[in-house]
Amino acid sequence: MEIYLVGGAVRDKLLNYPVQEKDWVVIGETPESMVKQGFRPVGKDFPVFLHPHSREEYALARTERKSSPGYKGFIVHTSPDVSLEQDLIRRDLTINAIAMTPQGQIIDPFGGKNDLEKRIFRHVSPAFSEDPVRILRVARFAARYAHLDFKLAEETRALMRQMASSGEIDHLVPERVWAELLKALSEKSPTAFFHTLKDCYALDKIFPEINRLFGVPQPEKHHPEIDTGVHTMLCLEQAALLSSSPEVRFATLVHDLGKGLTPKDQWPHHYGHEKSGLKVLENLCARLRVPNSFKSLARHVMQYHTHCHKAFELRASTLTDLLTALGAFKPANRLAEFLLACEADAKGRTGFENRLYPQAERLREATKAAASIDITPVLQSELKGDQIAEAIRRLRIKAVNEFIKA
């Protein structure tokens, strides 16, 4: 069996970057011969097999021909006579079109190793433009390798811009958009994902809610960076420093969507943006089929981040009601994640990056105070339903008030 290590594993080996998984391409075999050798078929769109022992993926060498719009609009051809070079030329970037023999010999027909050394993202062939997902993939690679100073080749930037304007990008399906966004949010520099899409004129087509924030001013006193889109990216940078959680990063990314709805005659102020953005968030999550764990945290951060920033100004009753709304008194709560996103928002401003955020500790301590009350007398009383909830609320308010005065 003629096999080669391909794709990300080779790329990351050459970069001395951690290799997450290994993919192999097989030359000169058929699906039947693979099965006879103990490989288990798992591919839906083309022949992919799991190795009987390592469980790594082995794909038969293949060629692709565009047959209809979208990333699934391809006719795939596999046969024993498909060469390694024919398989590699269909890949997206030169740095992903390098192969390696099991003995470590490099096969690099398209100059990927040179582009790795020069830190360049460059498409392999004009066929790049046939698959709109590749725009998202390049943006995600930018998020992964931005700290290594990778740049987009001018000809690839031009091709991606052409794809954005031609309508090919309109055929992206929600599942793939979310899958690439989720991966980008989990990378070292998630803001590079959005900067790359904006640079290629694709942000407005894929994430119009985010794109709409650029050019929207905020009060310079509180936001020296002024531009809401710039602020959003600064917040995401801070979230990436504070937490590896993609949920926290997503919530931070979308917390100010309401500012994109503010009428121009009200600029630079954005009164009520915390609530006006909820519908925008709901629509975005529905369109991309965002999981509930992401959506619920994002809703809380959007609706209550301003409350959190004003934690030292809130009355005991308001503070208690805020904590209740956040579910802070439930055994399984997400207060810690909420506070991280709020801190990222506070620090995501020019000149504020290193400011302390004591509001987080304020909310944590208030939660402890309110949770320490003894509710046994209330539960043993003759109170019913809402009366019990209100009595517990009053006890919590009293405890929080005593904490504030202490």
Secondary structure as GFF3:
##gff-version 3
##sequence-region A 1 406
A	DSSP	beta_strand	2	6	.	.	.	ID=ss1
A	DSSP	alpha_helix	8	14	.	.	.	ID=ss2
A	DSSP	beta_strand	23	27	.	.	.	ID=ss3
A	DSSP	alpha_helix	31	36	.	.	.	ID=ss4
A	DSSP	beta_strand	40	41	.	.	.	ID=ss5
A	DSSP	beta_strand	48	50	.	.	.	ID=ss6
A	DSSP	beta_strand	57	60	.	.	.	ID=ss7
A	DSSP	beta_strand	62	66	.	.	.	ID=ss8
A	DSSP	beta_strand	74	78	.	.	.	ID=ss9
A	DSSP	alpha_helix	84	89	.	.	.	ID=ss10
A	DSSP	three_ten_helix	94	96	.	.	.	ID=ss11
A	DSSP	beta_strand	99	100	.	.	.	ID=ss12
A	DSSP	beta_strand	106	107	.	.	.	ID=ss13
A	DSSP	alpha_helix	112	118	.	.	.	ID=ss14
A	DSSP	beta_strand	120	121	.	.	.	ID=ss15
A	DSSP	three_ten_helix	126	130	.	.	.	ID=ss16
A	DSSP	alpha_helix	133	145	.	.	.	ID=ss17
A	DSSP	three_ten_helix	146	148	.	.	.	ID=ss18
A	DSSP	beta_strand	151	152	.	.	.	ID=ss19
A	DSSP	alpha_helix	154	166	.	.	.	ID=ss20
A	DSSP	three_ten_helix	168	171	.	.	.	ID=ss21
A	DSSP	alpha_helix	174	185	.	.	.	ID=ss22
A	DSSP	alpha_helix	191	199	.	.	.	ID=ss23
A	DSSP	alpha_helix	203	206	.	.	.	ID=ss24
A	DSSP	alpha_helix	208	211	.	.	.	ID=ss25
A	DSSP	alpha_helix	228	242	.	.	.	ID=ss26
A	DSSP	alpha_helix	246	254	.	.	.	ID=ss27
A	DSSP	three_ten_helix	257	261	.	.	.	ID=ss28
A	DSSP	three_ten_helix	264	266	.	.	.	ID=ss29
A	DSSP	alpha_helix	273	288	.	.	.	ID=ss30
A	DSSP	alpha_helix	292	309	.	.	.	ID=ss31
A	DSSP	alpha_helix	316	325	.	.	.	ID=ss32
A	DSSP	alpha_helix	335	347	.	.	.	ID=ss33
A	DSSP	alpha_helix	359	371	.	.	.	ID=ss34
A	DSSP	alpha_helix	376	380	.	.	.	ID=ss35
A	DSSP	alpha_helix	386	405	.	.	.	ID=ss36
###
